[in-house]
Amino acid sequence: MATASTAAAPAGLPTPSGRVLPAPSVAGQPLTALAPMQDVTDLPFMRVIGEYGAPDYFFTEFLRVHAHSRLDPGILDSVTRHGTGRPVFAQLIGEDIPHMVRTVRLFDPHPVAGIDLNMGCPAPKVYKKNVGGGLLRDPAKVDDLLAALREACDGLFTVKMRIGFEDTRHFDAVLESVNRHRVDLLSVHGRTVKEMYRSEVHYDWIRRAREAAVCPVLANGNVATAADAARVLAETGCAGVMIGRGAIRNPWIFRQIREYHAGRTPFAPTLADAHAYVRRLWDATHTPDRPEAAQTNRMKKFLAFIGQGVDPEGAFLHEIRRTRDKAAFFDCLDRHLLAEGTAERPFSCAPYPGLVARPNRESAAGCRL
């Protein structure tokens, strides 16, 4: 497997396999990672996040592995063309061991920082196929899969998991397999699969994972600000944080975390800054072959999260959801974020209380936030 140039950095964290994790961009600071999010963490989004302050690690959206799967060109672009200067891990989702091993080897010529296994996706259409979070129901299968992937990976092998499927009955067994097969990095989302994104995050279980695992652990779940990250790190003792939805709303979060840990006041965006971010997202994600209405709908997936920080009453969220074309979309955006007297108002990096990303749903952006 070809590796990114930072993958052998001497300041990186040692792992149980004898390999070394890429060093953080600022020596001595906790690690940060952008969580893999289906239909979100593609090449354009990674580039935009990179412009606002790249995390230490990127993870691609998952590559679904089956008998007929091949490397997805978009995911390869995310690995080879992101231009952020930071390492990118390629995430796989699947349970067919021979084809998972075959796919790992397909990445050998490409500069991935490592291979990541998805054991956390809570979407029913995914876990019903016994992949993603569905694997957590079968610790014996997990053990076999980790053994095969560890052997197949010449470089770093990492895992992203939840704390269980419907409960934590297999938590210890899964962690024993993680240790037995010398996983290099473990990211833990502190909810069960069945809890989706609705419950509070069980940081005590993330701490238990950190205490049991012999590899570095990243804490994942409900980190929206630099202060959140500091609190979660203190509560769990983890080596770093992995952030998903919080980075959609607040692309400055990785910069803010570095500023916080350097003793500086973190950057505080205004509504005008949020407007510029949305404009940049539109330009980065639009393609000539995508109809205007389709692009507007795609942008509303991002705005479902960004809108949680615009106004506490939710008037912007209510209106932006009802736009149907570019003109209406930007008219709404301009009136709520750029009008006289509003542009310099603070943008809330954390969601205002009571505002959800989409009515009756917490997540509008794929299954791995």
Sequence and secondary structure as in RCSB ss.txt:
>XXXX:A:sequence
MATASTAAAPAGLPTPSGRVLPAPSVAGQPLTALAPMQDVTDLPFMRVIGEYGAPDYFFTEFLRVHAHSRLDPGI
LDSVTRHGTGRPVFAQLIGEDIPHMVRTVRLFDPHPVAGIDLNMGCPAPKVYKKNVGGGLLRDPAKVDDLLAALR
EACDGLFTVKMRIGFEDTRHFDAVLESVNRHRVDLLSVHGRTVKEMYRSEVHYDWIRRAREAAVCPVLANGNVAT
AADAARVLAETGCAGVMIGRGAIRNPWIFRQIREYHAGRTPFAPTLADAHAYVRRLWDATHTPDRPEAAQTNRMK
KFLAFIGQGVDPEGAFLHEIRRTRDKAAFFDCLDRHLLAEGTAERPFSCAPYPGLVARPNRESAAGCRL
>XXXX:A:secstr
    GGGG TTS B TTS B    SSTTS EEEE   TTTSSHHHHHHHHHHH  SEEE   EE  TT    HHH
HHHHHS  SSS EEEEEE   HHHHHHHHHHTTTS  SEEEEEE    HHHHTTT GGGGGG HHHHHHHHHHHH
HH SSEEEEEEES SSSSTTHHHHHHHHHHTT SEEEEESS STTTTTS   HHHHHHHHHH SS EEEESS  S
HHHHHHHHHHH  SEEEESHHHHH TTHHHHHHHHHTTS     BHHHHHHHHHHHHHHH  TTS HHHHHHHHH
HHHHHHGGGT TT HHHHHHTT  SHHHHHHHHHHHHTSTTTTTSB  SS  TT  SBTTBS  S S  
